[in-house]
Amino acid sequence: MADEVAQTLRIVSDSYPVDFISKFAEFRSMKRFTDITLRVGNEEFIAHKAVLSAASPTFNTMLDDETKKEVDLPHEITPKVMIAILDYMYSGRLQIKMEYFPLLFRNANYLGMENLKNEIPKALLARLNPGNCISTLFLANEHHLINLHDAALEFITYNFHKLYDTEELRELPKKDFEVVINAVQFTHPKRTYKAIRLWIKQDEFKRHSHMYELSSKFVDIGKLCCDTMEFELFMFTNDTEQMHVFNINRRSLLNINKPPEYNAFSAVRYRNTLFAVGGSFNGVYESFGLKYDFEEKEWSKFECPVRKKRPGVCIIDDKLYIAGGFSLPGLTGSNEFSCYNLQTGQLIDLPSSQESRASPGVVCYKITKRQRKSAVYVFGGIRDESFVGFYDPREGTWHNAGQIPSKHPGCTATLVENTIYWKDWYYSLYSYEPRQCSVRIEREFSEFGTITSCDNGLYIALQNSGIYEFIRENKMLKICRRKFKEPFILGYME
């Protein structure tokens, strides 16, 4: 027996299986010995029956007929997914964009590729991020992948501050949206309510009837109103390197550092980010703007070559509209009008307005609620009599919406319910009814001041007096005694 063992030679090559299968991949690329054509839509893929049958029980049954040369795949598949599956069959490796993973898994399941089905959840688990966690959750739910489901749900809960205002969440059908909201309602009560509002707003005409149901089911309204709703006013001045945040509920003032030597910009808050455009850095008009992330508490640059001082700004949907501004040289008014897409980061030039305006007040006004149609109204920015500029984004045209007085090239405007208010920097406060194009003077002022709105309230920041809430019939309630030099005020409701 010992002699027999001594005379037996045993050879095991760890590299042989890899070399062997790689040869098939090489033959496939050379179209050598290929004996089957797979058809996906209008595209064809050649392969070897032996490899397909070994990798997939479904193909093994489908290709049992040795005379079969072509197969039209009857299940849901795309050419990109088919390429990935063939790559995995021939090499044990594949590379495909995350958006195709749900379809890839469904095809691995259909083809009975158990090894690939086991590897996909591992790969997804290792690459969970804010961009794929929601789709991963529902993929795991569809295929009963418990570990992946629990991990995705935990990731969503932990990172909901980055997810509550994403397009993916807003596009979810009601049933799936409720799954996510149910998971986060206790750890993120404020953002749960905000997410519901944003989901409703995504298709307000069809979804508005769900507001009460979702709020009642997932939000403690009493606690939300008392503890989590924040009404804030943001103050920007040129004499300090700080942005001031005044909390209306608590009557408290917080300071946030802004980049040094960044002045004369205009700002809007969009979801959880403050966007500042125009202005100058150390006296130089640059080709970028700045944005402040309230979650990360940091400033960053973004490409937005406005190169003007104090342009008028407002937001419609995901677009930031920019009108006029003090332009160089000579700091004269401008009739330029542009739109910055907050999703794509593109700045697009739009038709110029009929008048050049230095620092106009700009407001977004919804002119038809059912069709969610909004327009841009532009006020002031001119020393003499002027008219209200009306721009329809759908038509791409400007119109005259009535004559108004104007005493100063600087102006701010805001919307309170269905009334637009505007104020020249150093002079009067006016109201404007868009449907009647009627103008009314509300109060005379003789000091620098700007206006904003928050929770359907009108607020005025005056240089020598502080911050006031404008009640009605010329009555004003002082809410902050702090004085700011040339304050520019912006309201926001969380």
MIKE-121316 format. One record per residue (C-alpha): residue in one letter; x, y, z; residue number from 0. Coordinates in Angstrom, 1 decimal. Layout:
BEGIN
   type       xx       yy       zz   seq
      A        X        Y        Z   NUM
...
***
This chain:
BEGIN
   type       xx       yy       zz   seq
      M      0.0      0.0      0.0     0
      A      2.8      2.4      0.9     1
      D      4.6      1.6     -2.3     2
      E      1.4      2.3     -4.3     3
      V      1.1      5.7     -2.7     4
      A      4.7      6.4     -3.2     5
      Q      4.3      5.7     -6.9     6
      T      1.2      7.9     -7.4     7
      L      1.6     11.5     -8.6     8
      R     -1.2     13.9     -7.6     9
      I     -1.4     17.3     -9.2    10
      V     -3.9     20.1     -8.2    11
      S     -3.7     23.5     -9.9    12
      D     -5.6     26.3     -8.1    13
      S     -5.3     28.5    -11.2    14
      Y     -6.7     25.9    -13.7    15
      P    -10.4     26.6    -13.1    16
      V     -9.8     30.3    -13.6    17
      D     -7.7     29.7    -16.7    18
      F    -10.2     27.3    -18.1    19
      I    -13.2     29.6    -17.7    20
      S    -11.2     32.6    -18.9    21
      K    -10.7     30.7    -22.2    22
      F    -14.4     30.5    -22.7    23
      A    -14.6     34.2    -22.2    24
      E    -11.8     34.6    -24.7    25
      F    -13.6     32.3    -27.2    26
      R    -16.8     34.3    -26.7    27
      S    -15.0     37.6    -27.5    28
      M    -13.5     36.0    -30.6    29
      K    -16.9     34.4    -31.6    30
      R    -15.2     31.0    -31.6    31
      F    -17.3     27.9    -31.0    32
      T    -20.3     30.0    -30.1    33
      D    -23.5     28.1    -30.8    34
      I    -26.4     30.2    -29.4    35
      T    -27.7     33.8    -30.0    36
      L    -29.7     35.6    -27.3    37
      R    -31.9     38.3    -28.5    38
      V    -32.9     41.2    -26.2    39
      G    -35.1     43.7    -28.0    40
      N    -33.1     44.7    -31.1    41
      E    -29.8     43.6    -29.8    42
      E    -28.1     40.1    -30.1    43
      F    -25.6     38.4    -27.9    44
      I    -23.6     35.3    -28.8    45
      A    -22.6     32.7    -26.2    46
      H    -21.9     29.0    -25.6    47
      K    -24.8     26.7    -24.7    48
      A    -22.5     24.8    -22.3    49
      V    -21.6     27.9    -20.3    50
      L    -25.2     29.2    -20.1    51
      S    -26.5     25.8    -19.1    52
      A    -23.9     25.3    -16.4    53
      A    -24.6     28.8    -15.0    54
      S    -28.4     28.8    -15.1    55
      P    -30.9     26.0    -14.6    56
      T    -33.4     28.1    -16.6    57
      F    -31.1     28.2    -19.6    58
      N    -30.3     24.5    -19.1    59
      T    -34.0     23.7    -19.7    60
      M    -34.5     26.4    -22.3    61
      L    -31.5     25.1    -24.4    62
      D    -32.3     21.4    -24.1    63
      D    -33.1     21.3    -27.8    64
      E    -29.6     20.9    -29.4    65
      T    -30.9     22.3    -32.7    66
      K    -31.9     25.6    -31.2    67
      K    -29.7     28.4    -32.4    68
      E    -31.5     31.5    -31.3    69
      V    -33.5     32.5    -28.2    70
      D    -35.8     35.5    -27.7    71
      L    -35.7     36.2    -24.0    72
      P    -39.3     36.5    -22.8    73
      H    -38.7     38.1    -19.4    74
      E    -38.0     41.7    -18.4    75
      I    -34.4     42.5    -19.2    76
      T    -32.3     45.2    -20.9    77
      P    -29.1     44.9    -22.9    78
      K    -27.0     46.4    -20.1    79
      V    -28.3     43.8    -17.6    80
      M    -27.8     41.0    -20.2    81
      I    -24.2     42.0    -20.7    82
      A    -23.6     42.1    -16.9    83
      I    -25.1     38.6    -16.5    84
      L    -23.0     37.1    -19.3    85
      D    -19.9     38.7    -17.9    86
      Y    -20.7     37.1    -14.5    87
      M    -21.3     33.7    -16.2    88
      Y    -18.0     33.8    -18.0    89
      S    -15.8     35.3    -15.3    90
      G    -17.6     35.5    -11.9    91
      R    -17.4     39.3    -12.2    92
      L    -19.6     42.1    -13.3    93
      Q    -19.9     45.9    -13.2    94
      I    -23.1     47.8    -13.6    95
      K    -24.6     51.1    -12.4    96
      M    -26.5     51.0     -9.2    97
      E    -29.8     51.9    -10.9    98
      Y    -29.8     48.5    -12.6    99
      F    -29.4     46.4     -9.5   100
      P    -33.1     45.7     -8.9   101
      L    -33.5     44.4    -12.5   102
      L    -30.3     42.5    -12.2   103
      F    -31.5     40.7     -9.1   104
      R    -34.9     39.9    -10.7   105
      N    -33.1     38.4    -13.6   106
      A    -30.7     36.4    -11.4   107
      N    -33.8     35.1     -9.6   108
      Y    -35.5     34.2    -12.9   109
      L    -32.4     32.4    -14.2   110
      G    -31.9     30.5    -11.0   111
      M    -28.4     31.9    -10.5   112
      E    -28.1     31.3     -6.8   113
      N    -24.5     32.3     -6.5   114
      L    -25.2     35.7     -8.1   115
      K    -28.4     36.1     -6.0   116
      N    -26.2     35.7     -2.9   117
      E    -23.5     38.1     -4.0   118
      I    -25.9     41.0     -5.0   119
      P    -27.1     41.6     -1.4   120
      K    -23.5     41.5     -0.1   121
      A    -22.5     44.1     -2.8   122
      L    -25.4     46.3     -2.0   123
      L    -24.8     46.1      1.7   124
      A    -21.2     47.2      1.3   125
      R    -22.3     50.2     -0.9   126
      L    -25.3     51.5      0.9   127
      N    -25.5     55.3      0.5   128
      P    -28.1     58.1      0.4   129
      G    -28.5     57.6     -3.3   130
      N    -29.5     54.0     -3.3   131
      C    -30.8     53.1      0.2   132
      I    -34.5     53.6     -0.6   133
      S    -34.5     51.5     -3.8   134
      T    -32.4     48.9     -1.9   135
      L    -35.0     48.8      0.8   136
      F    -37.8     47.9     -1.6   137
      L    -35.6     45.5     -3.5   138
      A    -34.9     43.6     -0.3   139
      N    -38.6     43.8      0.7   140
      E    -39.7     42.4     -2.7   141
      H    -37.3     39.4     -2.5   142
      H    -37.5     38.8      1.3   143
      L    -33.8     39.6      1.9   144
      I    -34.2     40.2      5.6   145
      N    -30.6     41.2      6.5   146
      L    -30.4     43.7      3.6   147
      H    -33.9     45.0      4.4   148
      D    -33.0     45.7      8.0   149
      A    -29.7     47.3      7.1   150
      A    -31.3     49.6      4.5   151
      L    -34.0     50.6      7.0   152
      E    -31.4     51.4      9.7   153
      F    -29.4     53.4      7.2   154
      I    -32.5     55.4      6.1   155
      T    -33.4     56.1      9.8   156
      Y    -29.8     57.3     10.6   157
      N    -29.5     59.4      7.5   158
      F    -33.0     60.8      7.1   159
      H    -31.8     64.3      7.4   160
      K    -30.2     63.8      4.0   161
      L    -33.2     62.0      2.5   162
      Y    -36.4     63.7      3.5   163
      D    -36.3     66.3      0.7   164
      T    -34.9     64.1     -2.1   165
      E    -36.7     63.5     -5.5   166
      E    -36.6     59.8     -5.0   167
      L    -38.7     60.0     -1.7   168
      R    -41.1     62.5     -3.3   169
      E    -41.7     60.2     -6.3   170
      L    -42.6     57.1     -4.2   171
      P    -46.1     55.8     -4.4   172
      K    -48.1     56.3     -1.3   173
      K    -47.8     52.7      0.0   174
      D    -44.0     52.8     -0.3   175
      F    -43.8     56.4      1.1   176
      E    -45.6     55.2      4.2   177
      V    -43.1     52.4      4.8   178
      V    -40.3     54.9      5.0   179
      I    -42.2     57.4      7.1   180
      N    -43.3     54.8      9.5   181
      A    -39.7     53.8     10.2   182
      V    -38.5     57.4     10.9   183
      Q    -41.5     59.1     12.5   184
      F    -40.2     58.7     16.1   185
      T    -36.6     59.6     15.5   186
      H    -37.3     62.4     13.1   187
      P    -40.7     63.9     13.9   188
      K    -40.0     67.3     12.4   189
      R    -38.5     65.9      9.2   190
      T    -41.3     63.4      9.0   191
      Y    -43.8     66.2      8.8   192
      K    -41.6     68.1      6.3   193
      A    -41.3     65.0      4.1   194
      I    -45.1     64.6      4.1   195
      R    -45.5     68.2      3.0   196
      L    -42.9     67.8      0.2   197
      W    -44.5     64.5     -0.9   198
      I    -47.9     66.3     -1.1   199
      K    -46.5     69.3     -2.9   200
      Q    -44.8     67.0     -5.6   201
      D    -48.3     66.4     -7.0   202
      E    -50.6     68.6     -5.0   203
      F    -53.6     68.3     -7.2   204
      K    -53.7     64.5     -6.8   205
      R    -52.2     64.1     -3.3   206
      H    -53.7     67.0     -1.3   207
      S    -56.5     64.8      0.1   208
      H    -53.9     62.5      1.8   209
      M    -52.5     65.3      4.0   210
      Y    -54.8     64.8      6.9   211
      E    -54.5     61.0      6.8   212
      L    -50.7     61.0      6.7   213
      S    -50.3     63.7      9.3   214
      S    -52.8     62.0     11.7   215
      K    -51.1     58.6     11.2   216
      F    -47.4     59.6     11.5   217
      V    -47.2     63.0     13.2   218
      D    -48.1     64.1     16.7   219
      I    -49.4     67.5     15.5   220
      G    -49.7     69.0     19.0   221
      K    -46.1     68.2     19.8   222
      L    -45.0     69.2     16.4   223
      C    -46.5     72.7     16.7   224
      C    -45.1     73.2     20.2   225
      D    -41.7     71.7     20.0   226
      T    -40.5     71.2     16.4   227
      M    -41.8     73.9     14.1   228
      E    -39.2     76.6     13.8   229
      F    -39.8     80.0     12.3   230
      E    -36.6     81.8     11.6   231
      L    -35.5     85.2     10.2   232
      F    -32.0     85.5      8.6   233
      M    -30.2     88.8      8.7   234
      F    -27.3     89.7      6.4   235
      T    -25.2     92.9      6.9   236
      N    -22.1     94.3      5.3   237
      D    -20.4     95.4      8.5   238
      T    -19.9     92.0     10.0   239
      E    -18.6     88.6      9.0   240
      Q    -21.6     86.9     10.5   241
      M    -25.1     85.8      9.5   242
      H    -27.7     86.4     12.2   243
      V    -30.5     84.0     12.8   244
      F    -33.5     85.2     14.8   245
      N    -35.9     82.4     16.1   246
      I    -39.4     83.9     16.2   247
      N    -40.7     81.2     18.6   248
      R    -38.0     81.6     21.2   249
      R    -37.1     85.3     20.5   250
      S    -33.5     84.2     20.4   251
      L    -30.6     85.4     18.2   252
      L    -27.9     83.1     16.9   253
      N    -24.8     84.1     14.9   254
      I    -23.3     82.0     12.1   255
      N    -20.0     82.8     10.5   256
      K    -20.1     83.7      6.8   257
      P    -17.0     83.7      4.6   258
      P    -15.0     86.9      5.2   259
      E    -15.1     89.7      2.7   260
      Y    -18.2     88.2      1.0   261
      N    -20.7     91.1      0.7   262
      A    -23.5     92.6     -1.4   263
      F    -25.0     89.2     -2.3   264
      S    -28.6     88.1     -2.4   265
      A    -29.8     84.9     -0.7   266
      V    -32.7     82.4     -0.7   267
      R    -33.2     79.3      1.4   268
      Y    -34.1     76.1     -0.5   269
      R    -34.9     73.1      1.7   270
      N    -32.0     72.7      4.0   271
      T    -29.5     74.9      2.1   272
      L    -29.0     78.7      1.9   273
      F    -28.0     79.8     -1.6   274
      A    -26.1     83.2     -1.9   275
      V    -25.6     84.6     -5.4   276
      G    -24.0     87.7     -6.8   277
      G    -22.0     89.9     -4.5   278
      S    -18.2     90.2     -4.3   279
      F    -15.2     88.7     -2.6   280
      N    -12.7     91.3     -1.4   281
      G    -14.2     93.7     -3.9   282
      V    -13.9     91.3     -6.8   283
      Y    -17.1     90.0     -8.6   284
      E    -16.4     86.2     -8.9   285
      S    -18.0     83.5    -11.1   286
      F    -19.3     81.5     -8.2   287
      G    -21.8     81.7     -5.4   288
      L    -21.8     80.2     -1.9   289
      K    -24.2     77.8     -0.2   290
      Y    -24.6     77.0      3.5   291
      D    -25.7     73.5      4.6   292
      F    -27.6     73.8      7.8   293
      E    -27.1     70.1      8.6   294
      E    -23.4     70.0      8.0   295
      K    -23.0     73.6      9.2   296
      E    -20.5     74.5      6.5   297
      W    -20.1     76.8      3.5   298
      S    -19.1     75.6      0.0   299
      K    -18.8     77.2     -3.4   300
      F    -20.9     76.5     -6.5   301
      E    -20.5     77.7    -10.0   302
      C    -22.9     80.5    -10.7   303
      P    -21.4     83.4    -12.7   304
      V    -23.9     86.2    -11.9   305
      R    -21.2     88.9    -11.3   306
      K    -23.7     91.6    -10.0   307
      K    -24.4     93.2     -6.7   308
      R    -27.7     92.6     -4.9   309
      P    -29.7     91.0     -7.8   310
      G    -33.3     90.1     -7.1   311
      V    -33.9     86.4     -6.5   312
      C    -36.8     83.9     -6.0   313
      I    -37.4     80.2     -6.3   314
      I    -40.0     78.3     -8.4   315
      D    -39.8     74.5     -8.0   316
      D    -36.1     73.6     -8.3   317
      K    -35.1     76.8    -10.2   318
      L    -33.6     80.0     -8.8   319
      Y    -34.5     83.0    -10.8   320
      I    -32.1     86.0    -10.8   321
      A    -33.2     89.5    -12.0   322
      G    -31.2     92.7    -12.5   323
      G    -28.5     93.7    -10.0   324
      F    -25.9     96.5     -9.8   325
      S    -23.6     95.6    -12.7   326
      L    -20.1     96.7    -13.6   327
      P    -18.7     99.2    -14.5   328
      G    -20.4    102.1    -12.7   329
      L    -22.9    100.0    -10.7   330
      T    -25.7    100.7    -13.0   331
      G    -28.9     98.7    -13.3   332
      S    -29.2     95.6    -15.5   333
      N    -32.1     94.1    -17.5   334
      E    -30.5     90.7    -17.5   335
      F    -32.6     87.7    -16.3   336
      S    -31.4     84.2    -15.7   337
      C    -32.3     80.9    -14.1   338
      Y    -30.0     78.6    -12.0   339
      N    -31.2     75.0    -11.9   340
      L    -30.6     73.7     -8.4   341
      Q    -30.7     70.1     -9.5   342
      T    -28.3     70.2    -12.5   343
      G    -26.2     73.2    -11.5   344
      Q    -26.7     75.0    -14.9   345
      L    -27.1     78.8    -15.2   346
      I    -29.4     79.6    -18.2   347
      D    -29.8     83.1    -19.7   348
      L    -33.5     84.0    -20.2   349
      P    -35.2     86.8    -22.2   350
      S    -34.1     90.2    -20.8   351
      S    -36.7     92.3    -19.0   352
      Q    -38.0     95.5    -20.5   353
      E    -36.4     97.8    -17.9   354
      S    -33.0     97.9    -16.3   355
      R    -33.2     97.4    -12.6   356
      A    -30.5     97.8    -10.0   357
      S    -31.7     95.7     -7.0   358
      P    -35.3     94.8     -7.6   359
      G    -37.7     92.9     -5.3   360
      V    -38.6     89.5     -6.9   361
      V    -41.5     87.2     -5.9   362
      C    -42.8     83.9     -7.0   363
      Y    -46.6     83.9     -7.2   364
      K    -48.8     80.9     -8.0   365
      I    -51.3     82.2    -10.6   366
      T    -53.2     78.9    -11.0   367
      K    -53.3     76.5     -8.1   368
      R    -54.8     73.5     -9.9   369
      Q    -52.2     73.5    -12.7   370
      R    -49.4     74.5    -10.3   371
      K    -48.5     77.4    -12.6   372
      S    -46.3     80.1    -11.1   373
      A    -44.9     83.4    -12.4   374
      V    -42.1     85.8    -11.4   375
      Y    -43.1     89.3    -10.4   376
      V    -40.4     92.0    -10.3   377
      F    -40.7     95.3     -8.4   378
      G    -38.7     98.5     -8.2   379
      G    -35.0     98.8     -8.6   380
      I    -35.6    102.1    -10.4   381
      R    -35.6    105.7     -9.1   382
      D    -38.6    106.8    -11.1   383
      E    -42.1    105.5    -11.8   384
      S    -41.9    102.0    -13.2   385
      F    -44.1     99.1    -13.9   386
      V    -44.4     95.6    -12.4   387
      G    -42.5     93.1    -14.5   388
      F    -44.4     89.8    -14.9   389
      Y    -42.5     86.8    -16.4   390
      D    -44.3     83.5    -17.3   391
      P    -41.7     80.7    -17.2   392
      R    -43.9     78.5    -19.4   393
      E    -44.3     81.1    -22.2   394
      G    -40.8     82.6    -21.7   395
      T    -42.2     86.1    -22.1   396
      W    -42.4     89.4    -20.1   397
      H    -45.5     91.4    -19.5   398
      N    -46.5     94.7    -17.9   399
      A    -48.5     94.1    -14.7   400
      G    -49.3     97.7    -13.7   401
      Q    -47.7    101.0    -12.9   402
      I    -46.0    101.5     -9.5   403
      P    -44.1    104.3     -7.7   404
      S    -40.4    103.8     -7.2   405
      K    -38.1    106.1     -5.3   406
      H    -34.8    104.1     -4.9   407
      P    -32.8    101.7     -7.0   408
      G    -32.9     99.2     -4.1   409
      C    -36.1     97.2     -3.2   410
      T    -37.2     94.0     -1.5   411
      A    -40.5     92.2     -2.0   412
      T    -42.3     89.2     -0.4   413
      L    -45.6     87.3     -0.6   414
      V    -48.0     87.0      2.3   415
      E    -51.0     84.8      1.5   416
      N    -52.3     86.3     -1.8   417
      T    -50.8     89.8     -1.4   418
      I    -47.4     90.9     -2.5   419
      Y    -45.6     93.5     -0.4   420
      W    -42.6     95.6     -1.6   421
      K    -40.5     98.3      0.1   422
      D    -37.9    100.6     -1.3   423
      W    -34.8    100.4      0.9   424
      Y    -35.2    103.9      2.4   425
      Y    -38.9    104.6      1.8   426
      S    -42.4    103.4      1.8   427
      L    -44.0    100.0      2.2   428
      Y    -46.6     99.1     -0.5   429
      S    -49.0     96.2     -1.1   430
      Y    -49.9     94.8     -4.5   431
      E    -52.8     92.6     -5.5   432
      P    -51.7     90.5     -8.5   433
      R    -55.2     89.6     -9.7   434
      Q    -56.4     93.2     -9.8   435
      C    -52.9     94.8    -10.4   436
      S    -53.8     97.3     -7.7   437
      V    -51.4     99.2     -5.5   438
      R    -51.8    100.5     -2.0   439
      I    -49.4    102.4      0.3   440
      E    -49.2    100.7      3.7   441
      R    -46.7    102.8      5.7   442
      E    -44.1    105.5      5.2   443
      F    -40.5    105.0      6.4   444
      S    -37.5    107.2      6.4   445
      E    -34.7    104.7      7.3   446
      F    -33.1    101.8      5.7   447
      G    -35.2     98.6      5.9   448
      T    -36.0     95.4      4.1   449
      I    -39.0     93.0      4.3   450
      T    -39.6     89.2      4.3   451
      S    -42.4     86.8      5.2   452
      C    -42.6     83.8      7.4   453
      D    -45.7     81.6      8.2   454
      N    -47.9     84.2      6.5   455
      G    -46.6     87.0      8.6   456
      L    -44.9     90.1      7.3   457
      Y    -41.6     91.1      9.0   458
      I    -39.5     94.3      8.6   459
      A    -35.9     94.9      9.6   460
      L    -35.1     98.5     10.2   461
      Q    -31.6     99.8     10.6   462
      N    -32.1    102.0     13.6   463
      S    -35.0    100.3     15.3   464
      G    -34.8     96.5     15.1   465
      I    -37.1     93.8     13.7   466
      Y    -40.9     94.3     13.6   467
      E    -43.9     92.2     12.7   468
      F    -46.3     94.2     10.6   469
      I    -49.7     93.3     11.9   470
      R    -52.4     95.2     10.0   471
      E    -53.8     98.7      9.7   472
      N    -50.4    100.3     10.1   473
      K    -49.7     98.5     13.4   474
      M    -46.2     97.1     14.1   475
      L    -45.0     94.8     16.9   476
      K    -41.3     94.9     17.8   477
      I    -39.9     91.4     18.2   478
      C    -36.1     92.2     18.3   479
      R    -34.4     95.3     19.7   480
      R    -31.0     94.5     18.2   481
      K    -30.0     97.1     15.6   482
      F    -28.3     96.0     12.3   483
      K    -26.5     98.2      9.8   484
      E    -28.3     98.0      6.4   485
      P    -30.0     94.7      7.3   486
      F    -31.2     92.3      4.6   487
      I    -33.8     90.0      6.0   488
      L    -34.9     86.5      4.8   489
      G    -37.7     84.4      6.4   490
      Y    -38.0     80.6      6.6   491
      M    -40.3     78.1      8.2   492
      E    -39.1     74.6      9.0   493
***
